Amino acid sequence: MTSISNSNKDNTSKQPLEMWAGLECTVNRVGEEYFDQLERNGHDVRLSDLDLFAELGIQAIRYPVLWERVAPLGVENADWSWTDERLERLHSLGIRPIVGLVHHGSGARYTSLVDPEFPVKLATFARAVAERYPWVTDYTPINEPLTTARFSGLYGHWYPHGRSERTFARAFFGQCQGVAKSMQAIREVNPNAKLVQTDDLGKIYSTPTLAYQAEFENERRWLSFDLLCGRINQNHPMWGYLLYCGITQAELEWFLENPCPPDIIGINHYLTSDRFLDERKELYPASLHGGNNQHEYADVEAVRVCAEGTTGHKALLLEAWERYKLPLAITEVHLGCTREEQLRWFLEAWNAVQELRKENVDVRAITAWSLLGSYDWNSLLTRFIGHYEPGVFDLRSEFPRPTAIAKMVQDLATGQNPNHPLLDTPGWWHRQERLLYPAVSRSNFESPPTPLDKGGATVLKSLSPVVIVGATGTLGKAFARLCERRGITYRLLSRREMDITNPTSIDAVLAELKPWAVINAAGYVRVDDAEAEPDVCLRVNTEGAKNLAISCAQHNVAFLTFSSDLVFDGTVVNPYVENNPVAPLNVYGRSKALAEKGVLEVNAASLVIRTSAFFGPWDDYNFVTIALRQLSAGNTFTAAFDSTVSPTYVPDLVNTSLDLLIDGESGIWHLANVGAVSWADFARLAAKRAGVSIKGLITLPTQELGLAAPRPSYSVLGSNRGELLPSLDCAIERYFQEVNC
């Protein structure tokens, strides 16, 4: 198992490593509209979140006291009620706030990043914060000033939407001076106040032709820290560039006279931060094309093309240490990905810090970022589309639900070793499949003659697997496909390899394979045939699932099994939720209802997922695929117009089921794409998207279809535990993207 150490005697750093946390709190402006993450994630109305955060065992939290929220109409009109309540609660919980004043923002409406008075106005607000909370010792007046200046002044994403070097430089300089003046004002109130300054230190790599551009950008990435440390003088590589961009010599010399070196340098690093520049544009999609005044080139995520992968936390922290010899912290660790990859990314950052501390590098903390996840960062917060990335907690439930990351953070904060077997597989950023383009070497720009790294099956064979029961079924095959994609070791078993109706067979397999989880994707699925052979259906669906649950409990193995919307009788008019009483109309539904009850009686830790009418891109026998095949061939296709269901896209179902399994969830969950539609309308939706005529579509009432098993007229699944799957429209769109790729 992966080993870690948090023992002070094992490293030479004088201070113990702290576990920090932070919540995405950006208030950015696009045109005249503000995008407020605290409104989106609901933290602005949930004081109880702070108690959840405290249970993680964190010592400090990056916490917002944001100018735009507290004093949008000026300090004299500030409303402190929200921050009063929350900072007092943090204080009582023993969590040290690292107060942020501007987080990717541009200030109140009466200013902007290019306002010459921005630094003074921010300092006025900073002083008011310090006077109101004199006990607060740690501040980040402005988060990532260089990154914010690029997005606001160079790329035009955020207000004031500049697209020039001059606007970039003015926005950057104003923020850095705002940091320095704010700390001056704060320290006049609290001389012991500390500056925790953050920025993204992603590196740029390139072909030899574009080495000049990479060299420039790699020097520019240090600007925030260099300027605050008073290092930018006439001998500095960026001196001439900043003068060219309109920053005056007097302004630059102000920092030589008023340096404000960080007490802790906070490094943020994401997998998309490192870039590769390549003038061979034809190798990459047009969306990645760009350039400067000298060359046109593609700007690509380095992890997708560089044989060596990304720079990594350890190398970046070491560079910062050697450059400044100031205390360091990783101030954001977040990955928008599947759960096991989020865990792998966090542990990799943690281990990098531990290694550096043993080498006498003064790293003070690591930060579990995005406690409540984040919204719409996939569009760089330029539009409101509702794309949500879970973090330490998942907000798609009624209350913030702790994910497996919460358990890892808690373990690390208390000196425990995370021991999930999925941690022993390298993250996707180390595996072969990460490469979307022809691989190049960062060192010599030559294709490597040997395999790139240890990814793939050779690594997975020796690891503890998840056992997937149901080798011939649609669901079992989908689990195998997506486990392969996610780097989850698995064994896909047929009935010949493990007979779930035979407890002895199950025990023998579990003893041999020693899995960490079992997924029951097998079963009797012929709903109409079950009416004629109920004993067979009950033996497989009910007794088989119960046998698996018993064996998993005995072997201390997690267990996931599936149920159906057909456990309900259709007498309601609103979507069924998990605690609605079951009342199946047919044998198949009864077998599933009895299986749910039996499984949870013998193994309460089991995860039981009810789903409905699934369709997917990888088999030829689901409703959508058959309907399109028949209609496109000019044949007729019959569907019921009076039976309403909630279709479920198989990749969504499988990925979310795996996440819940990794999170250690149990009990009954409903998973279906959000939406309600009749079978007939479902066929119409798919045909319209495919551009197929519906002339051959015949719609009939269910009773005229000649089905042996009665069906509920309404079996839409909702949830009171969390709507984790996206909308049906989104699912249909991704179905066609997958089948057409």
N, C-alpha and C positions, 0 to 999 in steps of 0.2 A: 504494500500500500504506500501511497505517497507520504513521505516523511517531512515534517516541518519542525521547527524549533522556535519557541518564543522565550527561551531561557536567557536571563540576563548574563549568566556566567558563560554562555556560549558565544556572546558577542562583546565587543569592546566599546560599544557606544555607552555613554555615561547615563543616558536617560532611557527608560524602558520604552519600547515601541507602543504607540497609542493606536487604538482603533477609532477613527473618526467616521462620520457619516455626513451626508448632505442630501438635500432634496432639490430637484430641478425647479428653479424658481424664476426663470427668465421672464422679464417683462420687456419685450422688444416692440418697437414701433415700425409698422409698415404703412407708409403714407400717413393717414390721419388715424389709423386704427392701432390700438395696443393689443398685443397678444400676451395674456397673463397665465403662466403655467400654474400659479397657485389657485386661480379660479378653475382652471381645467381639471386639476387633480383633486380639488375639493379641500385641500388643506386649510384654505382660508376660513372654513367653517367647522373644522374638526380639531378642536383642542386635544381630543383623546389620542390623536396620532402620536403626540409626544410621549405618552406612556408606552406605546408600542415600540417607539424608538429606544426608550430607556431599557426595555427588556433585552435588547441586543447586546448590552454591556459596553456601549460606546463611551469614550471619555469626552469627546467634543463633537460638535455638529456645526457645519457651515450653514448659517441660518440667515434668512433675509430680513433686513430692516430697510426696505427698498424705498428710495427717494420717490419714485413714481407712485407708490402706493400710500406712503405715509404723508407726504407733503406735495401733492400734485399742484396745489394752488399757493405754494410758498410755505416756508417754515412757520411763519406767523399763524397760518391756518392749519397746521399739522394736526392729524388725528392719530394719537398714540395708543388708542385703546387696544387695538389688535396686538401690537408689539408688547405693550405692558403686560398683558395677560400671558402671552407665550414666553417671553423672556423670564418672567417670574416663575412660570412652571418649569422651564428648563433649569433655572437656578435651584429650585426645590428638589429636582430630580438628580442634581449633582452632575449635570451635563454642561460643559463649558461651551458657550456659543462663540463661534467665529463669525462675527457680524459682517454681512455683505450689504453695501449701500447701493450699488448699481451692478446688475447682472445681465450683461449683453444689452443693456438699455441705452437710452440716449438722454435720460433725465426727464424732468417735468416738461410740459408743453412750452413753457416760457424759455426754454434753452434747447441746445442740441450739442452734439459732439464737436461741431465746428464753431460754436459760439466762443469768442475770446474770453467771455466771462464764465464759461462752464466750470473751470477749476475753482474759482472763488465761490460760485454758487453752491457747488458740491461741498466745499469746505465749510460753508455756513451750515449746511444740513448735517455734516459730520460732527461739528461742534455741538449742535443741538442733541444729537444722539448720545454723545459722550456725557453731556451734562445730565441727561435724563437717566442714563444707565452708567454711572461712574464705576460700577463694579466690573463692567465688561472689559476684558484685557486684550482680546484678539480681534483684529479687523482685516477684512479684505474690502477696501473701499470700492474697488472696481475689479470685477472678475475678467480675466483674459483681455486686457486692453489691446494687445496686438491683434488677436483674433477678431475682436469686435470692430476694430478699425478696418481690417481687411473686408469684413462682410458689409460694413456700413459705408466705407469710403472708397473702396477699390472695386468691389464686385457688385455693388448696388442693391444688395438684398434687403438691407434694413435702412431705416431713416438715418441720415438724410439722403440715402440712395446715391451716393457719389460713385463715380466710375473713373477716377483719375488718381494719379500719384499724389497730387497736391491735396486733394480731399482726404485721402488716406493718411497722409503725414499729419495734417492738421487734426484729424480725429484722434490719431495716435498720441500726438504730443499733448493735446488737451487732456486726454485721459490720464496720462502719466503725471502731468503736473497736477491734475485733480487728486491723484493718489497722494502725492507728496504734500500738497497743501492740506488735504484732509487729515493726514497723519500729524502734521504740525498742529492743526487745530485740536485734534483729539488729545495729543500729548500735552497741550497746555492745560487740559482738564485732568488727564491721567498720564503722568510722565512715564508710567511703566507699560503703556499700551504697545502691543506688538503688531507688526505688519506681516500678514501671511499673503504673499503676492502670488497669484496664479497665472499661468499661461500654458498654451499648447506648444510642445517642442517637437512636433513632427518633423522628420527629416525629408529632404528632397534628394532623389537619385536621378541619374540621367544617362543618356548615351554620351559618348565623348563630344559630339557636336554641340550638345547643350550643357556641357559642363559649366560654362560661364553662368548660365541661368541658375543651375543648381547651387553653385557656390554663392551667388548673390542671395538666394532665398535661405540658404542655410546660415548665412551671416545675419540676415534680417530677423530670423526667428528668435534671436537673443535680445532684440531691441528693448523690450519692456524691462528686463532685468539690468541690462547694460546702462540704460538711461537712469533708472532709479539708483543704481550703484555709483553714479557719477563717473562712468568709464568712457563716455563718448566725448572725446576731445579731438583735436585736429589730426591726431594719428590713428584714429579709429576708422575702420573700413567703411562705416556708414555715415561718417561726418559729411563727406561731399554729397552723398545721396540725399540726406536730409536737407542740406542747404539747397540743392537742386529742386527739392519738393516745396520749398518756400518757408521752411523753418529757419529763422534768423540765427546768426551766430550768437547774439545776445540771449536768445531763448535757450540755445543749447548750453551756453555757459552758465545759465541759471542753475542747471542741475549740477555743474561742477562746484558751484558755491552752496547748493542746497541738496546734497545727496540724501537719498532716503532708502538705504539698502534694506531689503526685506529681512525680517528676523527669521522667517522661514520661506524658502522658495518652494512654491507649490507647482508640481509638474502634472499636467493633464495629458494623457496619451490615449488615442483611439486607433483602432485598426485602419481607419480611413485617413489618419493624419499623415502617414508616410506616403509620398508620391513618387512616381517615376515619370520622367519627361522623355518623350521619344518623337523625333521628327518624322518617323515612318508612320504617318497618320493612317495609311491604308490598312494597318494591322488592327485598328481599333475603330469602334463605332463613332459616328460623327458627333454624338453628344459629348465625347471626351476631347474634341478638338478645340484648340485655342492657340495662343501664341503671344509673342511680344513684337516689338517693332522690327526685329531682326529675323526671327524664324517663326514659322507655324509648326505646331507640334501637338501631340496628344498628352494630356495630363491624366495619368492612370494611378489607381491605387497600387502602391508598390507590392502589397501582399499578393496581388493578382498576376504579377508578371516577374518579380524578382526571385531568382532561385533561392536566395538566402532569406526570403521572407521580410518581416518588418524589423525595425531597429530593436524594439523591445524595451521594457521598463528599465532593466538593469543598465543597459548601455546609455540610455538617455540620462538617467540619474547620475551615472558616473561622469558623463560629460559636464553636467551642471556642477557637480562637486569639484571637479578639476578646474573649472573656469572660475568659480566664486568662493569655494571653501566656506560656504554658508550652510546652515542646517536646511535639510530638504524634507519634503513630504510628497507623497502621491496624493493629490487633492481631488481626483476623480477617477474611479475605476468603474466602468460601465461598458456593457456590450449588448447591443440590441440583437439578440439571437435566441436560439433555443436554450432551454434551461441548463443542460449539461455543458454547453459552450460558455454560458455565463459563469458557471462554477469554475470551469477550467481557466478562464481568463482571470478571474479574481485570484485564484490560488497561484497562478503564474506570477502575478504582480506581487503577491505576498512573499513568495519564495525569493523573488528578485531582491526585495527589500532585506530579507533575512541574510542573504548572501553578502550584500553590500555592507550591512552592519558588522558582519564578521570581518570585513576588510577595512574597518575603521572609517567607513563613510557614515556621516552623521545624518541618518534618515530618521525623522521623528515619528512619522505616522503614515498610515495608509487609509484611504477614505472610500467607504462603500457609498458610491454616488448613486443618485437617482433612486433614493429610498422608495419613492412612490411611482417610479417609472417616469416616462416623459411622453409628450404629445408632439407629433408633427415635425420632429427633427429630421425625418427623411426628406422633407421639403425645406429644410433649414429655416423653419418657422416663418415661411413667407406666405402661407395660406392655411386656412382652417379646414382640414380634411378628416380629422379625427383619428389619425394613425397613432396607435398607442403601443409603447414598448414597456412591458413590465420591468420592474426592478427588484429591490429587496422585498417589496410588497406588490401585490397585484390588485389594482383598483377595479377590476371588472366584476367584483363581488360587492355585496351590499356594504361591507366594511373592508378596509384594507386587509388582504389575505397574505400572511407570510409565505413566501416561496422557499425553495431549498436554499436560496442565497442567504435568507435570514438565519437559517440554522448554521450555515458555514460561518457567517460573520460572528454569530454568538460563540461558536466553537473557538474561532481564532482569537476573539477578544478575551476569552477565559483560558487560553493556553491549551486547548484541546486540539487533537489532530483530526481534520476532516478525513473520513474513511470511506466515502462512497466509491465503489469500484469504477464508476465512469470517469473519475479523475485520473485514472491511469492511462487513458487514451489521450494522445496529443490533440489540442484544439484544432479546428479546421484550418487555422492560419499556419499550421505546421504540416498539413497533409497535402498530398499530391493534387487532390481535386480542387484546391484553392486557385490553381493556375487557370485563368480564363484565356490567356494569350500566350504566344510563344515565349518560353522561359528565357530570361537573360540573367547573366551574372552581374551583380553590382560592381564587382572588382575589375572585370576585364571585358564586360559586354559580350561574352561568348556563351553559347549554349552549353550547359554542363554535360559532360560525357557520362555521368553516373546518376543514379536516382537522386532526386532532390532531397528527400528526407525520409523519415521513418513512417510516414502515413500508410493508410490502407490496410489490407487484410493481414499482412505479415505481423503488424502490431496487434491486431485484434484477436488473433487465434488463441493466445494464451490467457486472455482476460476472462473474468467472471462474466458469463453471458446473461442476457435476458432470454428466456425460453418462450418461443411463440408457438402456440398450439393451433394447427389449422393450415397445413402447408398447401392445400389445394384451393383454399377459398380466397375470395377477393380481399377480405380484410387481412388475413394472414400474410398474403403476398405484399400487400401495401405496407404492413408493419416491417417486413423484411427489407423492402426497398428503402424506406425512410430511416430505418436503423442504420443501414449501410451508409446513407447520405450523411447522417448525423454522427457517425463514428461511434455507434453503440454496438458492442459485440452482441451477437444474437445466434441462436440455434432455432431454425424453423423446422418443426417436427410434424411428421405425418402420423396418421392413426397407427400405422404399422410400427413406427418408432416409439410412440407412447399412446396407449389406449386409455382415454380419460374415464371410461366406464370401469376400469380395473385399477383399484387403489394400489395393488402391488406393482403394476407397471409404472404408475406415477412415481411411487417412492423410489424405485430403482433408477429412474431417469434423474430425479432430483439429487439422489445420492452421488450419481456419477458426474453430472455436469456442474453441480454446485452453483446454480444460478442465483442472482440477487433478486430476480423477479420472474414471474410467470404471467404471460398474457394469453388468455383464453379467447382466441379468435375462431375457434371451431364451433360446430354446432349443427343441429338439424335446422335447415333454413327453408324447406319447402312447405310454406304455410298451408296450402290447400291439401297436399298429400298427408299432412299431419292429422287431418280429420279422419282419415282411414287407418292410420297406424299410430295412435296416440301413445302406445307403450314405447315405441322406438323413440319418438320425439321426447318424451319425458325422461327416458333413460339417458339420452345424450345431453339434452339441454339442462335438465334439472339435476339428475344424479351425477353426471359428468362434472358440471361446474362445482357441485358441492364436494365431490371427491378431491378436486384440485385445491379447493379452499382449505380442506382439512390437511392435506399434505403440505401446503405452503405454510400453514400455521406451525406444523410440527418441525419443519425445516427452517423456520424463521426467514421465510422468503416472501417478498411483496407479491400481491396477487391482484390482477386486473381482469375483469370479465365484462361481457356486454349483455345488455338487455334491450328492450324494444318499446316503441310507442304503442305496440299492440297489447300492452298490459292494461290499457285504458279502454273504456267503452264508448267514448265519443259523446257523452251527454252534456258536456260543458261548452261554453262559447268563448272562453279565454284559454290561452296556452296552458297546458298542464305543467305543474312544477313538481319538484321532487317529493314533497310530502302529501300530494294528492293521493287518495285511496285508489288502489288498483281494482279493476273489475273487467278482466279479459273476456272477450266474446268468442274466442276460438281456442283450439288446443295449443297452438303455438304460443299465443299470448299467455295462456295458463302455465305452460312449461317455463316461460321466462319469469313470470311473477313468482312461481314457486322456487325458482333458482335464486332470485334476489333474496327471498326470505331465508332460504336454507344456507346460502353462502354467508350472509351476515350473522346468522346464528352461530355458525361453527368457526367463523374467522371475522371478527368485527373490524379488523384492520383492512379488510378487502376493499377495493375500489370497484364499484359497479356503475357502469356508464350506460344509460339509456340513450339510444339514438334512433334515427328515423330515416327511412327512404334514402339510403346513401347512393351517391353517384360519384364516379371518378374517371380519370383519364387512362387508366392502365388495364381495363378489362373490357371485354366485348359484350357483357351481358347485363349491364346496368340500364336503367330506364332511359337515360338521356342518349346513350350510345345506340341503343336499339331503335329508339324513336327516330333519331337522325338518319340512321342507316336505312330504315324503311321508307321514310319520307323522301330522302334524297334519291332513292331508287325508283320513286314513282309509285311505291306500294302504299297500301292503306295501313294506318296505325290507329288502334283504338285505345282511348283513355277515359277514365271516369271524370265527370264534371262536378260530382257532388261529394267527393271525398277530399278533404283538405288535410294536407300534411306539411311538415317542415323538412324539406330535403336537406341532406347533409353531404357536404363535399368530403370525400374520403381522405385526401391529404390533410385537410383541416382537422378532421376527427382524429386521425392517427397522431399528428404532431401534438395536439392539445392533450390527448390521452397520455402520451409519453411525458409531457411536462407535469401533468397532475400526478403521475406515478412517481416521478423523480421528486416531486414536492412532498411525497408521503401522504397524499390525500386519501381519504377513505369514505365509505358510505356511498350513497347513490348520488350521481351527478347526471344532469341532462346536458347533452352536447348535440346541438343541431344549429345549422346556419340560421341566422335571424331572418324570419320571413314565413309567411303562410300562403300556400298556393294549392289549387286543385291539381290533380294529375294532368288534366287536360291543359290547364293554363301553363303548367310546367313544360309540357311539350311545346306549347306555343312560344314561350320565352326562349327555349333552347333553339328552336327553328329560326326564330327572328334573328338571334345573334349569329347563327350559322349562315344566314341568307338562304334558307331552304324553304320551299313552298309548303304550306300547310293544307293544300287542297286535299291530300289523302288522309287528313286527321279526322277520325270519327269520334265524336264524344257521346257517351252514353251514361245513364245512371249506373251506379255500381251493381245494383241488383240484376241488371241485364247483361253483365259480363260473364255470367256462368261460373262464378267462383264458388268453390265448395265451402270455403271458410268465410264466415261473416266478418266484416271489417267495421271499425268505427268510422262514422262519417266525418269525424273531426279528431285528429290525434296530434295536433301541433304541440311541440315541446318548447316550453319556456324554462325559466330557472329562477329559484330564489337563492341559489348558491353562487351564481355568477354566469353572465352571458359571455362566454369565452370565445365563441366563434364569430367571425364577421358576417356581414349580410349575405343573403342568398344572391343578390345581384353581383356582389363582389366575387362570390364563389363561382358563379357561372362564367364570369369573365376570365378567371384564372383557369378554369377547366379548358377553355378554348386556347388560351395561351400555351397550356401544357400539351394539348393534343396536336397543336400546330407547330410546336418548336422542333 
